[in-house]
Amino acid sequence: MKLVKLDEANVAVNAIEDPITKELVRYSLGLLVGKFVRWDADVDPVDLPEAPFDAAFYVRCMTQFLARHERIAGMLAGEIVDEFGGNNV
């Protein structure tokens, strides 16, 4: 139940050029950190990962996902997207 590479994750967030993507990733990283430092009173320690959680990897993944603004706008409008990023038809 340990969060690792947080400094590297913060460097990666600060390097994101697009301001919208940067803010979305920064916010999601803050929520993640809150789970580990118990800012979130609803977190049961059993819900935390058993192995170290790589925050830098998380930021890289979230940056790729959250940079797809049009796709996210579609999902927020009710468009169904499959788990591999394509449209479900």
Buried (B, 14 or more C-beta within 10 A) or exposed (E): EEBBBBEBBBEBBEEBEEEEBBEBBBEBBEEBBEBBEEEEEEBEEEEBEEEEBBBBBBBBEBBEBBBBEEBBEBEEEEEEBEEEEEEEE
